[in-house]
């Protein structure tokens, strides 16, 4: 039984993939189709509404025009009727005489080609403005019907006939509500056909414009979506090239900036992992080799060897501590205990500590302050760490016989700390990268003077955490100028 059911299911014809895809797109149209349908539907509704309103207004105006012309004809007949009554003294001359009546109201009489009267003795009356003459009627002074249209409707137009100051009659005309004359109907039909053709042409143009607008607007978005997919897949070199100056162009520029930052971040991540592994591997390899040598009896555990091993352990500890500080700074968990403090006093203490190290390297270390005290709202320990890292970096990379100069002054609401040194300097393109993690200009990890490459990165984190900024320039002394700006705090007094 199960086998039969399986065979029945398998034997069902499968829908072609192309048809399935088409039905899926119809059920869930893309944004291009949605915009096209929305624009076309809006245009269709507006065009239809305008066409209907125009036809209604035109028809109503046309009927009004015809009624106005008929009333004008009726008013033109009033003087003729008045004169005819004055000559005859009553309406008997026109009663039951259509030829006289139509002559008075301005409708010509037509006879057959042979000049004889038609059967029944009635003449054929020429067609006038939708039968205005046939819709007019003559009433006597008692409003009794005399000649013409047999009915007096509620909406009929009426004009009084006055002879020698007395009302002797009335002339009326029944207004029309719709065109029934063949010429008028042909005219209205032509107008309808023209309006329909114009509406269809407008819809066709709207469809073309909607299709063009949808493609024009969404083509760059499709390119951007494809680029986003590539970027999400790890192709960080993806860029958009859209020569536009509108919102889409700005969005493309932002996308390119994001892609560039992601590319740099990914490169920095890879460099960071390589640098961390290198910085950890080197001291660990030294420690392992020395310990194995001691274990094998190749080397004796002399005080000098132990001190060398301690230096490697200290280097490892320093690297781990720096990484920990940067990790805390990245997640905003690095603690700061800020208070108003005199930055001059702190720099004097730190320069005094580092002056011996400067002398050993044959360098002059000087400090000058434009005023005292210079108060900042900061964490004293972090400020001391900032100065220590800057001075160590400057002393390490300044050639012997040079100078490291520290200056402190106030500019407006900022306290400015400048640290300048003598050659060697760094290339201009390297100045912006000095504060990147593990970045060193010489690119060598084996130099004896090289540090971990994290000191300046920590300096940037500390400065930014205090609401300041740090930049690197060419030094007037020929080396590097580290320019730090910190918000002033407290009430600094001028010396």
Residue pairs with C-beta under 8 A, 6 or more apart in sequence:
25 33
29 37
31 218
31 221
32 214
32 215
32 218
33 214
35 210
35 213
35 214
35 217
35 218
36 207
36 210
36 211
36 214
39 206
39 209
39 210
39 213
39 214
40 203
40 206
40 207
40 210
43 202
43 203
43 206
43 207
43 210
44 203
44 206
47 199
47 202
47 203
47 206
48 199
51 195
51 196
51 198
51 199
54 195
55 191
55 192
55 195
58 191
59 188
62 179
62 184
62 187
62 188
63 176
63 177
63 178
63 179
66 129
66 130
66 176
66 179
66 184
67 157
67 175
67 176
69 129
69 132
70 129
70 130
70 132
70 135
70 157
70 173
70 175
70 176
71 157
71 173
73 105
73 106
73 128
73 129
73 132
73 133
74 105
74 132
74 136
74 157
74 159
74 171
74 172
74 173
75 159
76 106
77 104
77 105
77 106
77 136
77 171
78 159
78 161
78 171
80 104
80 105
80 106
81 104
81 138
81 161
81 169
81 171
82 161
82 162
82 163
82 168
84 93
84 94
84 104
85 91
85 161
85 163
85 168
85 169
86 163
86 164
91 138
91 140
91 146
91 147
91 168
91 169
93 100
94 100
94 101
94 104
94 138
94 146
94 147
95 146
95 147
96 147
97 147
98 122
98 123
98 125
98 147
99 109
99 123
101 138
101 147
101 148
102 108
102 109
102 125
102 133
103 109
105 133
105 136
105 148
106 128
106 133
107 125
107 126
107 128
107 133
107 134
108 125
108 126
109 123
109 124
109 125
109 126
110 123
110 124
110 125
110 126
111 117
111 118
111 123
111 124
112 118
112 124
117 123
118 124
125 133
125 134
127 181
130 176
130 179
130 180
130 181
130 184
131 181
132 173
134 148
134 149
135 149
135 173
135 174
135 176
136 148
136 149
136 171
136 172
136 173
137 145
137 146
137 147
137 148
137 149
137 150
137 151
137 152
137 171
137 172
137 173
137 174
138 145
138 146
138 147
138 148
138 169
138 170
138 171
139 145
139 146
139 152
139 169
139 170
139 171
139 172
140 146
140 168
140 169
140 170
141 166
141 167
141 168
141 169
143 152
143 170
145 152
146 169
149 172
149 173
149 174
151 174
152 172
153 174
153 175
155 174
155 175
156 172
156 173
156 174
156 175
157 172
157 173
157 175
158 170
158 171
158 172
159 170
159 171
159 172
160 167
160 170
161 167
161 168
161 169
161 170
161 171
162 168
179 185
179 188
217 248
220 240
220 242
220 244
220 248
220 252
221 248
223 240
223 242
224 240
224 251
224 252
224 255
227 238
227 239
227 240
227 255
227 259
228 255
230 238
231 238
231 258
231 259
231 262
236 259
236 262
236 263
236 266
237 259
237 263
238 259
239 256
239 259
240 252
240 255
240 256
242 248
242 249
242 252
243 249
244 252
268 436
268 437
271 438
272 437
272 438
275 437
275 438
275 445
275 453
276 323
276 438
278 445
279 319
279 438
279 445
279 452
280 316
280 319
282 445
283 312
283 313
283 315
283 316
284 316
286 309
286 312
287 309
287 312
287 313
290 299
290 305
290 308
290 309
291 309
293 299
294 300
294 301
294 305
299 305
315 452
318 452
319 452
319 454
322 452
322 454
322 455
322 458
323 454
325 334
325 458
325 461
326 437
326 454
326 457
326 458
326 461
328 334
328 335
329 458
329 461
329 465
334 461
334 465
336 379
336 382
336 465
336 466
337 379
337 381
338 377
338 378
338 379
338 466
339 377
339 378
339 379
339 380
340 375
340 376
340 377
340 489
340 490
341 375
341 376
341 377
341 378
341 380
341 383
342 372
342 373
342 374
342 375
343 373
343 374
343 375
343 376
343 378
343 383
343 408
343 415
343 417
343 486
344 369
344 372
344 373
344 374
344 408
345 373
346 380
346 383
346 384
346 387
347 367
347 369
347 387
347 406
347 408
347 417
348 367
350 384
350 387
350 388
350 391
351 365
351 367
351 391
351 406
354 365
354 388
354 391
354 392
354 395
355 365
357 395
358 364
358 365
358 395
358 404
361 395
361 398
361 400
362 400
362 401
363 395
363 398
363 400
363 401
363 402
363 403
363 404
364 402
364 403
364 404
365 391
365 395
365 403
365 404
365 406
366 403
366 404
366 405
366 406
367 405
367 406
367 407
367 408
368 405
368 406
368 407
368 408
369 407
369 408
369 409
370 407
370 408
370 409
370 410
371 409
371 410
371 492
371 493
371 494
371 495
372 495
373 492
373 493
374 408
374 409
374 410
374 415
374 488
374 492
375 415
375 488
375 489
375 490
375 491
375 492
376 383
376 415
376 466
376 486
376 487
376 488
376 489
376 490
377 466
377 487
377 489
377 490
378 466
378 486
378 489
379 466
382 462
382 465
382 466
383 462
385 458
385 462
386 458
386 459
386 462
386 463
389 455
389 456
389 458
389 459
390 419
390 455
390 456
390 459
390 482
391 404
391 406
391 419
392 451
392 455
393 451
393 455
393 456
394 404
394 419
394 421
394 479
394 480
394 482
395 404
396 449
396 451
397 421
397 424
397 449
397 479
397 480
398 404
398 421
398 422
398 423
398 424
398 479
399 422
399 423
399 424
402 421
402 422
402 423
402 477
402 479
403 421
403 422
403 477
404 419
404 420
404 421
404 422
405 418
405 419
405 420
405 421
405 477
406 417
406 418
406 419
407 416
407 417
407 418
407 419
407 420
408 415
408 416
408 417
408 418
409 415
409 416
410 416
410 488
410 492
411 485
413 487
413 488
414 468
414 485
414 486
414 487
414 488
415 485
415 486
415 487
415 488
415 492
416 483
416 484
416 485
417 484
417 485
417 486
418 481
418 482
418 483
418 484
419 481
419 482
419 484
420 475
420 476
420 477
420 479
420 480
420 481
420 482
421 475
421 477
421 479
421 480
422 475
422 477
422 478
422 479
423 477
423 478
423 479
424 479
425 474
425 475
425 478
425 479
425 480
426 434
426 441
426 472
426 480
427 441
428 474
430 441
431 472
431 473
431 474
431 480
432 472
433 439
434 441
434 456
434 472
434 480
435 456
435 457
435 459
435 460
435 470
435 472
436 457
437 453
437 454
437 457
438 452
438 453
438 454
439 453
440 450
440 451
440 453
442 450
444 450
459 470
460 470
463 469
463 470
463 484
463 486
464 470
466 486
466 487
467 486
467 487
468 484
468 485
468 486
468 487
469 484
469 485
470 482
470 483
470 484
470 485
471 482
471 483
472 480
472 481
472 482
472 483
473 480
473 481
473 483
474 480
474 481
475 481
